[in-house]
């Protein structure tokens, strides 16, 4: 009489919490590696070493380095950008005050986190690797420009703008942010002007703050 083979105990898969933690750690490590070495110089072996996981584990989440970079942009930029929603200034709120209320905290978050590193990487690597610029444009650049354009259209209809310049060129609002990133990385890294400060000044140029009497 043959013996019945002993059944092996079932192994439990990783919990959703552990999976999310591993993915988040991998993306954070990838951002550090991309920032320090650029896209071409970044090595999956170094990224996984930073994250403390096996190389094969990383490929289960992102099959290529390109997919990993796209994941970095999505992880660090998309939630913040998508959170601004459609422009809806209050009935007693000027569009300028609305932009100050929504865009300035967003910029402060970008500067105080690693999100600004993503944009700097686009500046450094976007020409050599067009998909980098395309990914950033899709996830962040086009969305923020659409937001400002819609807000500027509201301001124009309300009579809060003197012409349609900002409707046609919404990127003018964010132009100082790119200057700030260039200052940080190249021109005056020892004393750059904070991007949030330049953004506030740019908003004031288009939408002068209302005078408060008394």
C-alpha positions in Angstrom: 0.0 0.0 0.0 1.5 3.2 -1.1 1.8 6.2 1.3 -0.3 9.3 0.6 2.0 12.2 -0.3 2.2 14.7 2.5 0.5 18.0 1.5 2.6 21.0 1.7 1.2 23.9 3.7 0.0 26.8 1.6 2.1 29.8 1.6 0.4 33.1 2.0 1.0 35.9 -0.4 2.1 39.3 0.6 -0.5 41.5 2.1 -1.7 44.5 0.2 -0.1 46.7 2.8 3.3 45.0 2.4 3.0 45.1 -1.4 2.2 48.8 -1.3 5.1 49.4 1.1 7.5 47.5 -1.2 6.3 49.5 -4.3 6.6 52.8 -2.5 10.1 52.0 -1.3 11.2 51.0 -4.7 9.9 54.2 -6.3 11.6 56.3 -3.6 14.9 54.5 -4.2 14.5 54.9 -8.0 14.0 58.7 -7.6 17.2 58.9 -5.6 19.1 56.9 -8.2 17.7 58.8 -11.2 18.4 62.1 -9.5 22.0 61.3 -8.7 23.0 59.4 -11.9 20.4 60.4 -14.5 18.3 58.0 -16.4 21.1 56.4 -18.5 23.4 56.1 -15.5 20.8 54.6 -13.1 21.2 50.9 -12.5 18.4 48.6 -11.5 20.8 46.7 -9.2 21.6 50.0 -7.4 18.0 50.9 -7.2 17.0 47.5 -5.7 20.0 47.8 -3.3 18.7 51.2 -2.1 15.2 49.7 -1.7 16.5 46.6 0.1 14.8 44.2 -2.2 15.8 41.5 -4.7 16.3 42.6 -8.4 13.7 40.1 -9.5 11.1 41.6 -7.1 11.5 45.0 -8.7 10.8 43.5 -12.1 7.5 42.1 -10.8 6.4 45.7 -10.2 8.1 47.4 -13.2 9.3 45.2 -16.1 11.7 47.9 -17.5 13.6 50.9 -16.3 11.4 53.0 -18.5 8.3 51.7 -16.7 9.9 52.4 -13.4 10.6 56.0 -14.3 7.0 56.5 -15.4 6.0 55.0 -12.1 8.2 57.6 -10.3 6.5 60.5 -12.1 3.0 59.1 -11.5 3.8 58.4 -7.8 5.3 61.7 -6.9 3.5 64.2 -9.2 0.1 62.9 -10.3 -1.6 62.8 -6.9 -0.6 66.3 -6.1 -1.5 67.7 -9.6 -4.8 65.8 -9.9 -5.8 67.1 -6.5 -6.2 70.7 -7.7 -9.3 69.7 -9.7 -11.3 72.2 -11.8 -10.9 75.9 -10.9 -13.8 77.0 -8.7 -13.1 80.3 -7.1 -15.7 81.3 -4.5 -18.3 83.9 -5.3 -16.6 86.6 -3.2 -13.1 85.4 -4.1 -11.0 86.8 -7.0 -9.3 84.5 -9.4 -6.0 85.8 -8.2 -6.8 85.0 -4.6 -8.0 81.6 -5.7 -4.7 80.9 -7.5 -2.8 82.0 -4.4 -4.9 79.7 -2.2 -4.5 76.6 -4.5 -1.1 77.0 -6.2 1.1 78.4 -3.5 0.5 75.5 -1.0 1.1 73.0 -3.9 4.4 74.7 -4.8 5.5 74.7 -1.1 4.8 70.9 -1.0 6.8 70.4 -4.2 9.8 72.2 -2.8 9.7 70.6 0.6 9.4 67.1 -0.9 11.4 65.2 -3.6 8.9 66.2 -6.3 11.0 69.1 -7.5 13.7 66.5 -8.3 11.4 64.9 -10.9 11.1 68.2 -12.8 14.9 68.8 -12.6 15.4 65.3 -14.0 13.2 66.3 -16.9 15.3 69.4 -17.6 18.5 67.3 -17.4 17.4 64.2 -19.4 14.3 65.2 -21.4 16.2 66.0 -24.6 18.2 62.7 -24.7 15.2 60.6 -23.6 12.0 62.1 -25.1 9.8 59.7 -23.2 10.9 61.4 -20.0 9.5 64.7 -21.2 6.4 63.1 -22.6 5.6 61.4 -19.3 6.1 64.5 -17.3 4.1 66.5 -19.8 1.2 64.1 -19.7 1.1 63.7 -15.9 2.0 67.2 -14.7 2.7 69.9 -17.3 -0.4 69.7 -19.4 -2.7 69.3 -16.4 -1.4 72.4 -14.6 -1.5 74.5 -17.8 -5.1 73.4 -18.4 -6.0 74.4 -14.8 -4.5 77.9 -15.2 -6.1 78.4 -18.6 -9.5 77.6 -17.2 -9.0 79.9 -14.3 -7.7 82.7 -16.5 -10.8 82.3 -18.7 -13.0 82.8 -15.6 -11.0 85.9 -14.7 -11.3 87.3 -18.2 -15.1 86.9 -18.2 -15.2 88.5 -14.8 -13.1 91.5 -16.0 -10.3 90.6 -13.7 -7.7 90.4 -16.5 -7.0 93.2 -18.9 -6.5 90.8 -21.9 -6.4 87.1 -22.9 -2.6 86.7 -22.6 -2.9 84.2 -19.7 -5.6 82.3 -21.5 -3.4 81.9 -24.5 -0.2 81.3 -22.6 -1.0 79.8 -19.1 2.6 78.5 -18.8 3.6 82.1 -17.9 2.3 81.5 -14.4 4.7 78.7 -13.9 7.7 80.1 -15.8 9.3 81.3 -12.6 9.3 77.8 -11.2 11.5 76.5 -14.0 13.8 79.5 -13.4 14.0 78.6 -9.8 14.9 75.0 -10.6 17.7 76.2 -12.9 19.0 78.5 -10.2 19.0 75.7 -7.7 20.8 73.3 -10.0 23.1 75.5 -12.1 23.1 79.3 -11.7 23.1 80.2 -8.0 22.8 77.0 -6.0 24.2 78.8 -3.0 21.3 81.3 -2.8 18.4 80.4 -5.0 15.1 82.3 -4.7 12.4 79.8 -3.5 10.0 78.9 -6.3 7.0 79.6 -4.1 8.2 83.2 -3.7 8.6 83.7 -7.4 5.3 82.1 -8.1 3.6 84.4 -5.7 5.2 87.4 -7.4 4.1 86.2 -10.8 0.5 85.8 -9.7 0.7 89.3 -8.3 1.8 90.6 -11.7 -1.3 89.3 -13.4 -3.7 89.7 -10.4 -2.6 92.6 -8.2 -3.8 92.0 -4.6 -6.8 94.0 -3.6 -6.1 96.9 -1.4 -7.5 96.5 2.1 -8.7 99.9 3.5 -8.4 100.5 7.2 
